[in-house]
């Protein structure tokens, strides 16, 4: 494959997998090459890891695909991974799109701290996943949730299977502890991010607050903040078309910058 520099690598949050991006990829409709991956611990085979391990795994995917520089798109915890990668491997990142990102200490709340507690946090998360997973298996419940929140019923059914997977419970517990342990270090790296950055937040997000997104935008040099009115944390499912347009714009800008830059400044990683 010939090396490319305008592809978008899509990093999901937690709990989640590569299929979370299906609606966004459909809306992009080939205008930008996209690659959605299961992060470590979410493919049913690998072991969950820290932010640095996630970044290394993502770089390995880029290497295998022959992608020199990519537009990195991360949702929720995937946003923390994308930001870490942009700071650690700046030559591999053409642009950065962080959607409802949990990428700073301000994005955490008391529930995050509780869920990161050994034993108790794991038990609470597992119980919640089982309860919601069983609820989503009911057609009537899926219909009500779909009607109330605008989420596709087929996505809700797939999500129920995700929530009822014991491997998911383990990966969530590991990553929740990773968040509380490593976000202070990530914060120290934010000002070193050189890629053009766009932060997207929903004004109705109750998981990662819009205030934390605004604070994050202030920490990353030159970052733009886009606020989607009345959108919640589930931007990928609620507002896939708008998010797709933002990704295409970011990738197009990165490609233009790459063409204009001296060849020896691009780097091969």
N, C-alpha and C positions, 0 to 999 in steps of 0.2 A: 504494500500500500504506500502511495506517495505521502510524505509528511504533510500535515495540514495544520492550520493555525486558527481556524475559526469554529471548530467543533465545540459543542457544549457537553460537559460532563456533569451529570445530575446526581446529587447525593441526597438520599432520603433522610428523614428524621427517625424518631423512635416512638412506639414500635412502628416498623414499616419495612418496605422492600422496594425494589426497582419498579414494581407495577404501580406504585403511588404516582408515578409520573406519566402514566398512560394518556390521560386527558390533555396534559400539557404538551406532550410529544405530538399528539394528534392535531392540536391547534397550531403547532409550529409547522407541521405539514411539509417537512423536508426543506424548508427554507434555510435551516442550519442543521448540519449533521449533529445528531444527539446520541449520547451514550449514557444509559441509566444502569447503574450497578447495584447489586446487593452489597452493602458495606459488611465488613467482617463481623461475624456473629449473627447475620440475618439471612444467610443463604441455606441454613439447615445443615451446614458442614463445618464451617470455620468457627474459630473462637473469637468472641468479642474482645476488643482491644482498646487502647487509649487513643487520644487524638493524634499523636505522632504515628502510631501504627495504622490508623485509618488513612492518614495522609500518604504514608508509604504505599499502602495498598492502592490508593487512587493513582499515584504516579506510575505504579506498575501497570495499571490498566492503560494509561496513556501510552506508555512505552510499547505495550503489546499491540496497540491499535495504530502505532506510527504517528501519534499526535504530539507535535513539538510543544505547542502552546494551546491551551484550551480556555474557553469561558467556563469558569467553575460556578455551578449553581447549587446552593445548599439550602435545604429546608430544616428549620428548627435545629436539632443537634448537628445535622448535616451542614448547617451554616458555620458551626464552630470548626468542623473538619475543614471546610473550604477556606476559612480565614487562616487556620493554622498552616494549611498547604501554601496559601498565598504568601505568608510570611517566611516560610521555610524554603520554598522552591519558587522564588519570584520569576525565574526565567521560564517556568512552565505555565504561567497564568497570564492570559491576555486581558481578561476582565473577570469581575467577581460580582455575582448576584446572590444576595443573602435574603432569603424569604422567611419572614417570621423567625429570625435567627436567635438561637440560644447561644450567644457568643460572647457574653460578658457577665460579670457577677450580678449586674443589675437585672439581667434577664431571669435570674433565679428568684424563687419565693420560698415561703416557709414549707410549702408542700414538697418542693424539690429537696429541701434539706431532710424532711421526714422520710421521703422515699429513698434517700441515699443511706439511711440508717441500716446497718447490718441486721438481718433477721426480721425486725419489725417492718422496715421499709419494703423488703422483698415480699413479706406476707401480705401487706396492704395492697401492693401493686398486683400481686397474683390474684388476690380475691376480687379486686376491681376488674381485672381483665376477664376472669371467668364469668363474672356477673354480666358484664357488657357483651362478652362474646356469645353467651347463651341467649341474651335478649335479642341480639342482632340475627340470630338464626330464625327468629319468628317473623314470618312474612308481614304480619300486621304491624309489628314494631318497626320493621324496616320502612314500611310505607309511611308511618307517622313521622319518623325521623327524616326521611327523604323529603316529605312535604314541608316539614317545618324548617329544615336547614338547607334545602336545595342540594343534598348529596345524592348521587346516583345509587339506586338500590343494589345494583350489581357490585358496586364498590363496597357497600355496607356488608353484603354477604361475604365477599372475599375477606374483608377486615375481621369478620367474626371468626374465620378460620385462623387468621393470624393471632388473634387474642387468645385462642384456646390452645396454642402450641406451647408446650413446656419450655422448648428451647428459646422462645421469645421471652418468657418470663425471666430466664437467666440472663439473656443479653440485655434486657432492660435494666435489671438490677446492677449489672456491671457498669453499664454506661451512665446510670444515674450517679453512681459513686465517682465515675470519671469526671462528670460535669462539675460537681462540687469541689473536686480536688484540683482540676487543671484549668478551670476558667480564670483564676487569678494569674496564672502564667500566660495564658493567651492574651489577657488584657495588656500585659507588658509588651506584647509583640504587635499590637494593633497599629501603632504609629509607624511601624516599619513597612506596612503594606503599601506597595507602589502601584498595584494594578488599579485601573479605573473600577470603582466600586459603586454598586447600586444596592440599597437596602429597601426591601419591600415589606410593609407592615399593614395589617388589617386594623382599622380603627376599633373593631369590636373583639380583638384578640384578648382572651382572658388567660391564655397560657404563657405567652411571652408578650409583655405589655408594650403598647406603642411608645410609652415613655422610654423603655429600655432600648428600643430601636432608634429613637432620636438621639439618645446618649451614645449609642454605638456609632452612629453616623458622624457624631462630633469627634470621635476618637480616631477614625480612619481618615487619613488625609484626602481631601477632595471628594469624599463620599457623597452621593446623592441619596435623598430619602424620598420614597414614593409611598403614599398612604392610600390604601384602597378602602373607600368608605363602606362601612357596615360589614366588612369581611372579617371572618374569625381567623383562628390559627390554621384552619384547613384550607389554605390558599390554593393548593394543588387541585383540590376537588371542587371548591366553591368558585374560584375565579381563574380557571385554566387559560382562557383566551387572553385575558389581560396580562397574566404572568408570561404567557408565550410571547406576546408582543414585546414585553420588556426584555426577555432573553434574546430575542432576535435583534433588537436594537443594540443590546450590549455586545453581542457577538459580532455584529456588523461593524460597530465602532472599533472593536479589538482588531478585526481583520484589516480595517483601513489604517490603523496605527502601525500594524506589523508591516504593511506594504511600504509605508512612508519611512519606517525606521531603517537605519543602516543595517545591513545583513549581519554584521558581527555582533549586534546588540541583541539579537533574538535568542541566541543560546539554544542548545539542544538538550540540556538537562543531563 
